[in-house]
């Protein structure tokens, strides 16, 4: 390794092609992919699911499995060709010089081994380090990744840590041998936005501290902007654009990059005046790629006879630093012209109150255990005095971190759980203590739910049409089979799926198509109130845009009340009329979208907004990284639930925050905040987002 020149690239991927071989055919997953990472540089790799991002990462690790094979091209690490390297040499490099952090932290941790021992293994195996020295290094790294009480963490098992803490341990493990290259594959997808902000800050700082180069794989353009120096955009197995962040974000030169940006809710996007623009058509399957440009069939600038006539190579963009595009026409396109005008919409008519919750509480009793808790019964206060209403045709967003009580509230509302106290009025019926099996058919059909994961909600052995008809039968819609069949076809039209999908099985559908079937089923009984629990978080950005627009279209047509549970504040800002912020079972802020997204804020709302990654180089935001994790609902802090993490607490005189739960106060008409801060302090608050001066 000593002959490598540190001024040269640390990673050079040239014309890489990777295929997977099945009994039926060769499936080309990556084609003619090139990418260069310089020492200390962070390269972001973005694109939709199935574009080949993770395949490239696994090829660098030489971990493609038995079916995967590098068909052509080279991968050079510190000048040495990894594609021809033997297993013994690879073992020396993997985990020591090149480390990888995966999406799911528990996949990288041994559940039966203490954290300290797992961390110590890395330098002991790779560097022959002594045990005491390895433990000291492990302790240092645990402190570096900002985990409290490193000694306690080292002696803990993985299941005793939260998801964010587990991911920090995986990062510490990857850094134990100070690798020259760190590959991160969607490392924050499963984490809350506040935890994600802390991890992103951490990765950036540690990269600088240890001089580590990074390959950061993500579908989130905002995250890439905040962590990386350069970006490579992939589509259907090919790199279609690469350059530094500023060039690609501000002077994109590939139609797919432009389409991705138009599909995400940047500040200023609005569901009525400036709707999101979903990418038309579908992602091609590897064995069904079109001739010429892979993006051709979905491109606004496609020219028949040119774009599909020949293979297209990457070409340099004049005037920019290492900026290339795989488009024949990038010099001919007017990139500054506004997007085609989508139909603008009248806002949904907001009607009468259809749902009212008054002081709803949900407590769980955790069984006494003499072995672990001295025989005391513990009470988990999942929801504390929830009070709000929702109106016909309104979108009310419910936001907060995992464990704040969002999903518990949804279960109580749906009748899957019964409330401990309070009153839930759905239209004119009190359903607070009526479980779902005792609710009448009208109540069940008028209140429906769209779930987060479309894969888990469909019966894999039943056709799409049959699953929708089954819902119609349960809701007693239609007098006979013929009427129900016709209604099923109309529901497929409603969710913009072809009618021939009625005979398809769920396995033949993409994630976005499955979610549409879930929505069709939810509306089978003419639902008046729909609870959407993270309905787009498992979907790609362009599919997310299409499903979001679909929900808005159905709402406008049917005047549905939508309760939209999410941790993605960009989507919330785009589609909600009002926002309810929850923390540890309490509603801490409630107001119109404009009120909640502009100061004055509840201190927790301010931190949530600061954590949102924004893919816009003109927007500057204040950095507020929340320290510590959300406290346990079994052992909440006294006084204000947020006081253990609040940066504004010193502004409150005495120890009021620690002794009294704040009252719900009205700051303006319709805007309520649960906080002890004085009016004068609220008046001082600055906006979290601002447009940077040119």
N, C-alpha and C positions, 0 to 999 in steps of 0.2 A: 504493500500500500504506500510505501514511502516515495515511489516514483510519481505519484499523482501531484499535479500542479494545482494548488488551491485557487488559482485564478480561473481555472477551467470549470465547466459545469460539473456538479456533483452527480446529477442524473441526466442521462441523454437517452431518450427513446426515439428510435428512427425507423419510420416505415413499418411499424409493428402490425402484424396481422395475426389474430388468434381465432381458432375454430374449436368447436366442440363436436365430437364425433358420436353419433347415435347409430343404431342398427339401420335406420332408414336413410340417413343423409349426413353430410357435413354441414354444420350450422356455423356460418361465419359470424362471430360475435364482435370482433374489432377488425378494422381494415385500414391499412396505411396510416396508422396513428403515430404522430411525432410530437414530442414535448421535451423541453429543456428546463431544468431547475438549477439555478446557480447557488453557490454556497450562501447560506443564510437567507435564501429566498423562500417565500411561501407561495405555492402555486395552487390555485383553486380549480377543481375539475367539476363542471356542472352539466346538467342535462336531465332529461326525464328518465324514469325507471326503464331499464332494459336498453339504455343507450351504450352500455359498455364501460361505465366509470369504474365499477368495482372489479370488473374483469382485468382492467389495466393494472389496478393496485395489486391484485392477486398474481398477475404475471411478474410484477417487480419483485414480489416475495417468492416467486417460482412455486406457487401453491395453487395450480389450476385444477388439481384433482386428476383422476384417471382418464376422463374423457377430454380434458382440455389440452390443447397443444399450440405452441407458438409455431405458426406456419412459415412466417418470414419476418425479417427485420431484426433489429438488435436493441438490447437494453444494456446500457453501460452505466455502471456505478463506480465513481472515482476512476474512470478510465478503463475499468475491467468489464469484459462482456459477461453479464449474468446468464445469458441464454446458453452458453457452452460450459458453465461451471458445474463441477461435480458436487455430489451431495455433501461430502465432508467439508468442502470450502464454503458451500451455502450455509451449512449449520453454524460455521464460525461468524458469518456475516449477519444472518437473521437473528434478531433479538439483541444483537450487540451494536452493529453499525447501522442496520435498518430495522426499525421497530414499527409495529402497526397497532392502531387503536380501533377496535370494532364498534359497531353501532350499539350492540347489546352488551353492557359491561359484565353481566353474569356469565356470558359465554367465555370470558377470559379468566374468570376467577374459579378456583377450586373451592366448592362449598364446605369441604371437610377440613380445610387447612386455614390456620390463622393468617391474617393479613401480613404480619411481620415476616413469617416464614416464606410466604409467596414472593414478597419483595426481595428478601435476602437471596433467594435462589438465583436470581438473574446475575449479580456480580460473582457469586460463588461458582456458578457453572461457566460463565463466559470469561471471567478474569482470574479465577482461582483465589478469590479474596477470602480472608479469614472471617469467621462468624461474627466476632465482636465488631470488626470494621464494617462488615456488611450491614449489621443492625444499626450502627451509627449513621451509615449512608441512608438506610431506609427511613430512619427517623427524620433526617434532614429533608429528604424528598417529601415526606408526608407533611412537614411544616411548609415546604415550598408550594405544595398544592393547596395551601390554606385550609387544612383540616384542623379543627380544634383538638387539644389534648392528644398529641401524637402517640404517647405511650399507651393510652387506652385504645386508640385505633389499631396499633400494631398487635395488641392482644385480642382484638375482636375477630369474629368470623364474618364473612361477607354478608350473611343474612341480617346481621345486626346493624348494617349501614343502610342509609337511604340510597335511592338511585343515583342522585347527584354525587354522594360521597363515594359510591362504588366506581363511578366514572372517573373521579379524581384519583382513586387508587390505581385504576388501569393506566391513567396518564403517568402517575409516579412510576409504575412498573416499567412502562415503555422508556422512561427517561433514566432508569437506574444505571444503565451502562453508557449514558451520554451518547446516544446514536447520532450519526451525521445526518440521517434522513428519517423523518417521522411521517408515516402515512396515517391519515385519520379518515375513516370511512363513516360518514354521517354520525359523528361522535355525540351529537346533542339531540338527535331526532326524538328520543323517548323522554326528554327532560323538559321540565317547566321552563318558561321563557326567562324567569329570574335566575334559575340555576344555569341555564344556557349562557346567559350574559356573563356569569361568573366564570364558567368554563372557558368561554371565548377569550375573556380578558387574561385568564391564566395561561392559555395556550400561547397567546401573543407574547406575554411577558417571558415565559419560560423559553420560547423560541429565541428571543433576544439574549436572554441570560446565558443559555448554553450554545448559542450560535447554530441551532439546529435548522436544517432545511426542511420544508414541509410540503407534502402533497395532500391537500385538504379536499375531500370529496363531499359534495353537498348538492341538494337541489334548491337550497335557499340562497338566492342571490344577495340578500342583505347580509347574511353571515359571511359570505365570500368577500364582500366589500369590506367588512370589519376585520377580517383576519389575514387577507392575502395581499400580495404585491402584484401578482399576475393571475390571469384566468385563462382556462381553455374550455370552450363550450363544445360539448359532444352531442351528436344526433345520429341515432341508428348506426352506431359502431364507428363513426368517423369524427375526427376533430373538425369542426366547421369554422371556428374562429379562435384566435389566441392573441393575447397582447397584454399590456399592463392594464390594471383596473380602470384607471381614468380614461384611457383610450377606448376600451371596449364599452364602458358604461356610457360615455359621452359621445363617442364617434363610432358606434357599432357599424359593422360593414358586412353583416350576414343577415338575411331575412329571418332565420330562425332565432337569432339572438334578439332581434327587434320584436318578434312575436312573443318570446318569453317575457320581455319587459311589459308588453301590452296586456299580458294575462295576469300580472300581479297587482294587488291594490296598493299602489304608491300613494303618498299623501296627495290629496286633491282628487283622487278617483271617487266617483259618487254613483250610487246604484241607479239614480234617476237621470242625472245630466251627463255623467261621464262613465258609462258602464264598462266593465272589464270586457276584453275581447278575447274569447277563447280561440285557440288555434283550430281551424276547421279540419275535418277528417280525423283519421286515426294514425297512430304510430305504426309503420310497416313491420310485419314479422320478418325475422332475419332471412327466411327463404322466399320472401315476397317483395324484396326491395325493388324499386322501379329502376329502369335504366337511367344512366346519367346522374343527376343530382338526387340524392335520397329524399330531400325535403321538397322536391319539385311538386308533387301532387297537392301539397298543403300551402304552397307559396303564392303570395299576392303578385309576385313579379315574374312568374314562370313564363317562358317563351318556348312554345312547341317547336321542335326541330333544332333548338340550340341547347336548352337546359337538359334535354333527355337524349342528346345525340352521342355523347362521349363521357368517359370518366373525367371528373373534375379534380384538379390538384389544388393544393393550398398555394396562394399567391400573396406576395407582400403588399401591404397597404402603404402607399407613398406618404412620407412625412412623419410616420409614427415609428416608435421604437419596438422592433420585433413584433409587429402587428401583422397577422396574416389572416386571410379569409378564403374559404372554399366556395366561392361564388363567381360565376363567369361575368356577372353583370354589376358587380359592386361599384364600379366606376360610373355606371350609367344611371343608377337609381338616385332619386332625390330623397336623401335620408332625412331631410329636415321637414318634408311635407307632413302635415298632420295625418293621423290615421283616418281611414274611411269612416264617415259619420255613421255610428250605430244609431238605431232608433232610440231617441230619448223617451223617457216614460214620465207620465204623471205619477206623483207619489201615491202610494197605496192610501186609500181613504181610511182614516183612523176613526173607529166607531165607538160603541158603548163598551164598558168594562165587561169582559167575558170570564175573567179569572181573578179572584181576589184571595190573597193569603193574609191572615191576621195572626200575628204572634205564633207562627207555627214552629214547634220544637220537635226535634227527633233525637232521642237519647238511646244508646245501646248499653245494655248491661253486659260486662265481660265477666264470665264465670270466675268465682273465687278459686284460687289454687294455693293450697297450703305450701306446696313446694316452692313456688316462685313469688307469691305476693302476700304471704302471711295470712291468707284466708279472707282478705277483704274483697268485697265485690267492687269492681271499678266501673265507673260510668263514663262512656264516651259521648260527649255532647257534639254530635255531628252537625246539627243545625240549631242555632239559638235565635229565638224570636224573629223569624223571617216575616216581614210585612211588606207587601207590594201588590200592585194590580197590573193586569195586562189587558189591552183593548183590542177590539176587532181590527184586523188588518195591520197590526203593529208588529215590529220585530224588536223584541226585548233581548238583549245579549246578557248572558251571565258569565262573568269572567273571574278568574282566580287560579291560584296554584293547586296542584294535586293535594287532596286532603282538606280542601277548604269547605267541602260540603256541597259542591255543585251537583254531583251525580246522586248523592243521598236525597237532595231536594227533588230531583227528577223522579227517583224511585217512589218517593212519598206521593208526589203528584199523580203518577201513573197508577198508584194502588198496589205496586209491588211491595211496598212497606206501608205500615200505618203510622201516622204521626203520634208523638207522645202527648202533644197538646196543641192548642190553637185551632184555627178554623180555615178550611179550604173551600171556597165557594166556586164551583164551576157552573157558569150560568146561574141558575137559581137553586142549585142542589149542593148541600154540604157533603163533600166526599172525604172529609178528613179521616174518618175511621172506617171507611168502606174499602176492604181489599178488592182487588180487581175481579176475583171470581164472584163477588156479590154485587158488582155494579151491573146496571142494565145495559143492554146492547147499544142503545143510543149514546149513553155516556162513554162506553168503550170506543165506539166508532168515531165519536166527535173529538176524542183526545188520543192522539197517536204519537209514536216516537220513531225517529230515524237515528240509527245507531252509528257509532264511530267506525266499526269495522264491518264493511259489507260482506266480507267472507264468512263471518260467523252467523249471519242472520238468515241465510238462505239454506234451504234443504238441498243437499248435493244430489239427491236421487230423484228430484221432482223437477219437471220443466218449469221454465219461467212463467208461462201462461197459467199452468196449473196452480202455481204458488199464489198468483194474484187472484185466480178464481176461488181458491180456498178462503182467502180473506173476504171476498164478496159473499161467500156462503155464510161465513161466521157473522158478518154484519147484516145478513138477510137483505142483501141488495139484489134486485131482479126477481122476477116471478118464476123463471125457469132457466135451464142450462143455456138456451140460445141467447137470452137477454144478458146473462152473466158473461158469456163469451164475447158478446158485442161490447159490453162495458169494459172487459179486460183489454180489448183492442184499443178502445178509446183512452184507457189509462196509459198504454204504451205510447200512443200519440202524445199524450200530455207530457210524458217525461222524455219525449223526442227519441224514442227507440223505434227501429223498424218493426213492423208488425210480424215479420217472419221470425223475430226473436222469441215469439211465443212458444216455439217448438224446441228452443235451445235449452241445454242444461247449464247450470251456473258455471261449470268449469270452462265452458266455451266463451265466457264473457270476461272482459277486462275489469279492473277494479272500479273504474268510473261507471261502466255499464251496470255492474252489480249494485252500485249505490243508487243508480236510477231505478232499478227494480225495487229496491227497498223503499224508495220515495213513492213509487207507484202503489205499492202495497199499503203504505201509510195513508194514502189519499183514497183508498178503495171505498171507504165508508163516508166520503165527503167530510174528512176531518176538519173541525173548526179551529182546534188548537193543536199545534205540532211541536213537540219537544225534539229539537235536533241536537244530539249529544256529540260534539266534535265531528260533524258529518263529512268534513272535507280534509281532516288532518292526515288521513292515510293516502291521500290522492296527490298526483303530480300537479304542478301549478296550472297547466293549461286545462287539465281535467277539472281541477278545483274551480277555475273560472267558469267552466261550462255548468257544473253542478250548482254553483252559487247563483248563476243567472237563472237556471231552471227553477230553483226554490223561489227566487224573487218573482218570476213570471207566474208561477202557480199562485203565489200569495196575492198578486195583483188581480188575477182572474177570480179567485175563490174568496178573497178577503180573509185569508187565514191569519190567525195569530201565531207568530213563530217565536218560540223561546229557544234562542240559539246559544248553546253552551260551548264555550271555546276558550283556549288560552292564547289564540292568535289575534292580537289586538289590531293588526292591519286589516284582517277580514271583518272584525267587529266594527271598526271605524267606517268601513265601506258600506256595510249593509244594515246596521242597526239604527233604530229610531231612538231607543233609550238603552242605557247600559247600567247593569247592577254589578257592583264589584263585591266579591265575597272574600273573607279571610277568616279562617279557623271557625267556620260555622256562623259568623256574623255578616250581615250586610253592612259594609263600611262606607259605601258611596252609591248613590242612585240619582240619575239625572238624564237629561237628553244627551245624545252623543256629543254635541258641541260643548255642553257644560262639562262633561267628564274629561274630554280631551283638551280642554283649555284650563289654565289656572283660574281660580284656586283649586288645588287637588287635595284629596285625602293623601297623606304621606305614602300610603301603600300604592295608591293609584299612580302617583308620581314615579315610584320605583318601577312599577309594571311597565309604564310607558317608556321609561328610559331603557328598559331591557329589550325593547322591540328592535330587531335589526332591520334597517331600511336601505333598500337598494337604490339610493338616489344620492349622487355625490354632491348635490346642492344643499342637502339638508344636514345641518349640524345638530347634535343633541347633547344634552347634559348627561354625564355618566354617573349613574347612581347604582352601585353594585351592592345588593343586599347581603349583609354578612349573616352567616348561620342559616339553618334550615327552618322551615315552618314548624312551630312547636307541636307536640303531640296533643290531639284532642282529648286524650285520656288524662293529661296533666297540663292543662292550659295555664299560661301565666296569669297572675292576679291583675286586676285592673283592665287596662286596654289590651285586647288580644295582640296588637301589633307592637306594643312598647319595647319588646326585646330586640327589635330590628329597626327601630324608627330613628332617623337622623334628626328629626325635628324635636325629639323629646326634651332636650335641654332648654327649649323655648317655653316649656310649660313650667310655671313656678311650683316649688315643693315637690312632693312625690305623688301628685294627683294621678299621673298616668299609671303608677304602680298599684294604686289602691282602689280606684273607681273606674267602672266601665263607663266610657263617655256616653252622653245622651246623643240621640239622633237629632242633628240641628239642620235647620233650613238656611242655606246660604243665598238662594235665589228661588224664585217660583219653580217648583218641580225639582230642585237640586238639594239633595240631603247628604250630609256627611256626619259620620260617627267619630268625633274627634274633640279633644280638649283644647286645641290651639285657639288663641284669641283671634278676633276679626282682623286686628292689625297685622298679625303674622300671616294670615291667609292673603292679605292684600300685598304682602312683599313677594309672594311666590312668582317665579319667572317661568316662562314656557319651557317645556322639556325640549321641544323641537323648534328650530328656527332655520330659515333659509339663509345660507351663507352669503356674505357680501361678495359680489362679483370681483 
